[in-house]
Amino acid sequence: MRYLTAITLLIVTLMLSGCGRKMPDGMPPLYPCKITVLQDGQPLSAAEVKLYPVERPAKDWSTAGITGQNGVIDLYTNGNYRGVPAGKYKVVVVKETTEDEGANYYYRMNTVDMQYSSSETTPLEIEVTKRGVSETANVGAAVKVRNSGRLQKPPGGDGGK
């Protein structure tokens, strides 16, 4: 019985320590990166946030996520690893909604100014250090910019809402 209890405790300890998730070869150390995204001074929920290195590394580790109801995102690298490699990054923020046009059609709409949708044009930058980073990014006033032509709703569909 003691043997079974010891094995159970060992398995639980290993699971809680996260030793089951191996970092990919060559992945640099990751540091906490929390960004609060505001629009019109209010938290922007359900916005996609991506980081692009200012200086392109030999291997580009994808860093992205979606803001929560409070506009906050804790970023992950490669979708599974909490944190971001140290360095300077351009911050890209995109939020898409849909707008109906009659019963059968809809448009995809960006609600964040288009300047924030590209690493080439965004004015937002952060620097992640070994201490991590917690920043606020303000994307200005809400906008409505079509990013698609008129799309047909699928039968019985809601146009991607």
N, C-alpha and C positions, 0 to 999 in steps of 0.2 A: 504494500500500500504506500509506504514512504517513497519507494522507487517511482511509482506512478505519479505521486504528488510532485516530486522533484522534476520529472520530465515535463509535466504540465506547466510548472512554474518557468522552466527554461524556455519552452515554446512560447509562452505568453510574453516573457521578457524579450525574446528575439523579435517577435512580431511588433511589440511596442517600440523597440529601438529602431525599427525601419531597416534592418539589415537585409531584408528581402529585396530591396530596390537598389540595384547596382547602377552607379553613374556610368554613362557612356564613356568609352575611351576618349581621352583628350579633353573632356569637359573641365573647364576651369572651376575654381571654387565659386560658390554662389553666395550672395549677400542679400539680406532682406530688402525689398523694394516695394514700398506702399505709396500709391498715388491717389489723391482725392481729386476727382474731376468735377468742376463746377461749370454751370452754364447759367448766365443771368444771375450769378451769385448763389444758385441753388445746386444741390447735388444732382449729378447727371447719371441716372441709372441705365443699365443695359447698353452701355457704350463699349465698343471694342477699342482696346488700347494695345498698341504695339510699340516696341522699342526697336530702333535701328541704330547700330553703332555708328558714331561719327567717323571713327577710323575703322575701316573694314578689317576685321581679323582674318586669319588664314581660314578659320572655320566659323561660319555664322551660326550662332545658337539662337533659335527662334524664341523670342520672349514676347508673350502676349497674354491677354485675358479679357474678361468682361466685368465692368463695374457692377457692384451690388446696388441695392435700393438707396444706400447712403452715399453713393457716388465713389466709394472706395474700392480699390483693387489691390490685392497682394499678387504681384506678378510671379509667374512660373516660367521656367525655361524648358523648352521642348515639351510643354504641356504637362509634365509630371514632376518637375523638380522645383521646389519652392526657392525663389530667389533669382538673382541676376548676376552675371559676371561683372566684375569691377570695370568701369570705363564710362565714357561720355556717350550719351544717347540722344537721338531725336525722338520725340514722343508724338505718335500719330494717334488721333482720336476720331472714330467714326461712329455715328449712330444712324441707323436706317429704320425708317418706318414705311408704311404703305398708305396710299390715299386712294379711295375708291373713285371711279368715274363711271357712274351708272351701275347697273346690275351685273355687267359682264366684264368690266375692265378695271384695272388699277395701275398705279404708278409706284415705283420705289422712290422714296424721298430721303435725302440726307437732311438731318436736322442740326448738324454741326457745320459751321463755315468750312468750305472746301479747302481753305489753306491748311487746315489741320489734318487733312486726309492723305497727305503725302510726305515722305521723309525729305523730299526736295523743297517743300514750301512751308512746313510747319515751323513756327517760331519757338515752339516748346522744346526745351532741352533739360536733361538732368544729368548729374554725375553720380554714379554709384561707387561708393568707397567700401573699404573693408568694414566700416561701421554700419553699412547699409544706408538707406535713404528713405525719408518720408517727405513727400512734396505735395503741393497743391497746384493743379493745372487749371487755369480758367480759359475756357474756349469761347468766351464772349456771348453775344446774344443768339438766341435760337433763330434758325433759318429754315426755309423749305426750298430745297433745290432738287429738282428731278434728276435722278441718275439712271433713268431707264426710259425707253419709249413706252407707249401704252401696251400693257400686257393683258392677255386674256386670262380670266379666272378659270380654273379647272371646273368641270361640272360639279356643283355642290360645294365648291371651294370658297375660301374666304380671301383669296389673293395674297396668301403668304402672311396673314396677320397672326 
